[in-house]
């Protein structure tokens, strides 16, 4: 569901959430410039088309319902670990379906996703993390 503050903004705009962290927003093509948060995007599709393919990776399909369950479960784990709005969550891994979810999950708790390129040297990785 679109939030109540969906004024005309470009789709790439990142706003500050009421909880202090960034609030990633995207536009649905069928709704023009109406903005929606990533977690709401997943929830909406999980509700309206739970068995439709949300993502295809290496011959395997992942449905919207599966993605919604995994993202919410991982978001709950982040909160249990003490992650707060504005915290950064680093992800180091190879290409997989997880990378898509790792971009989305932190925004569910107001945190920021920080992907780390696996091709960086240890020194470069340390620089990114500092």
C-alpha positions as CSV (number, residue, x, y, z in Angstrom):
1,X,0.0,0.0,0.0
2,X,1.3,3.4,-0.8
3,X,2.2,5.6,2.1
4,X,0.3,8.8,2.8
5,X,3.2,11.0,1.9
6,X,3.3,9.9,-1.8
7,X,3.8,13.3,-3.4
8,X,5.2,13.6,-6.8
9,X,8.9,12.5,-6.6
10,X,11.2,10.7,-9.0
11,X,11.3,6.9,-8.4
12,X,15.0,7.1,-7.3
13,X,14.3,9.3,-4.2
14,X,15.3,8.0,-0.8
15,X,13.5,9.6,2.1
16,X,14.2,9.6,5.8
17,X,11.9,7.2,7.6
18,X,10.1,8.2,10.8
19,X,12.3,5.7,12.6
20,X,15.5,7.5,11.6
21,X,16.8,5.2,8.9
22,X,16.5,5.5,5.1
23,X,13.3,4.5,3.5
24,X,13.8,3.0,0.0
25,X,11.0,3.8,-2.4
26,X,10.1,2.5,-5.8
27,X,7.4,3.3,-8.4
28,X,4.9,0.8,-9.8
29,X,4.7,1.3,-13.5
30,X,0.9,0.8,-13.5
31,X,0.5,3.5,-10.9
32,X,2.6,6.2,-12.4
33,X,4.6,8.1,-9.8
34,X,2.9,6.5,-6.7
35,X,5.7,5.5,-4.3
36,X,5.8,2.4,-2.2
37,X,8.4,1.0,0.3
38,X,10.3,-2.2,-0.7
39,X,8.8,-4.2,2.2
40,X,5.3,-3.1,1.1
41,X,6.1,-4.0,-2.5
42,X,6.9,-7.6,-1.4
43,X,3.9,-7.8,0.9
44,X,1.6,-6.6,-1.8
45,X,2.7,-9.1,-4.3
46,X,2.7,-11.9,-1.7
47,X,-0.9,-11.1,-1.0
48,X,-2.2,-10.6,-4.5
49,X,-0.1,-13.3,-6.3
50,X,1.6,-15.5,-3.7
51,X,2.3,-18.4,-6.1
52,X,3.7,-16.3,-9.0
53,X,7.4,-16.2,-9.7
54,X,9.1,-13.3,-7.9
55,X,12.6,-14.4,-9.0
56,X,14.2,-17.0,-11.1
57,X,17.8,-18.1,-10.4
58,X,19.8,-21.0,-11.8
59,X,16.7,-23.0,-12.9
60,X,14.8,-22.4,-9.7
61,X,11.7,-20.3,-9.2
62,X,11.0,-18.4,-6.0
63,X,7.4,-17.2,-5.4
64,X,6.3,-13.9,-3.8
65,X,5.0,-15.8,-0.8
66,X,8.4,-17.6,-0.3
67,X,10.3,-14.3,-0.6
68,X,7.9,-12.5,1.8
69,X,8.3,-15.3,4.4
70,X,12.1,-15.4,4.2
71,X,12.5,-11.6,4.2
72,X,10.2,-11.2,7.3
73,X,11.9,-14.1,9.1
74,X,15.4,-12.6,8.5
75,X,14.2,-9.1,9.4
76,X,13.0,-10.5,12.7
77,X,16.4,-12.1,13.3
78,X,18.1,-8.8,12.6
79,X,15.9,-7.1,15.2
80,X,16.6,-10.0,17.7
81,X,20.4,-9.4,17.1
82,X,19.9,-5.7,18.0
83,X,20.0,-4.1,14.6
84,X,18.4,-0.7,14.7
85,X,17.3,1.9,12.1
86,X,20.3,3.5,10.4
87,X,22.6,0.5,11.1
88,X,24.5,-0.9,8.1
89,X,24.3,-4.6,7.2
90,X,27.2,-5.9,5.1
91,X,26.7,-8.7,2.7
92,X,29.7,-10.6,1.2
93,X,28.7,-13.4,-1.2
94,X,28.6,-14.6,-4.7
95,X,25.7,-14.0,-7.1
96,X,22.6,-15.9,-5.8
97,X,18.9,-15.3,-5.1
98,X,20.0,-14.2,-1.6
99,X,21.6,-11.1,-2.9
100,X,18.2,-9.7,-3.9
101,X,16.8,-10.4,-0.5
102,X,19.8,-9.0,1.2
103,X,19.2,-5.7,-0.5
104,X,15.5,-5.7,0.7
105,X,15.7,-7.2,4.2
106,X,17.6,-4.3,6.0
107,X,15.1,-1.8,4.7
108,X,12.4,-3.7,6.5
109,X,13.9,-2.7,9.9
110,X,15.2,0.7,8.7
111,X,18.7,-0.4,8.3
112,X,21.0,0.0,5.2
113,X,22.2,-2.8,3.0
114,X,26.0,-2.6,2.3
115,X,26.9,-5.2,-0.4
116,X,30.6,-6.0,-0.5
117,X,32.2,-7.0,-3.8
118,X,33.8,-10.5,-3.4
119,X,36.5,-9.4,-5.9
120,X,37.9,-6.8,-3.6
121,X,41.2,-7.4,-1.7
122,X,41.0,-7.8,2.1
123,X,42.5,-4.3,2.4
124,X,39.8,-2.8,0.1
125,X,37.0,-4.7,2.0
126,X,38.3,-3.3,5.3
127,X,38.2,0.2,3.8
128,X,34.6,-0.3,2.7
129,X,33.6,-1.5,6.1
130,X,35.3,1.3,8.0
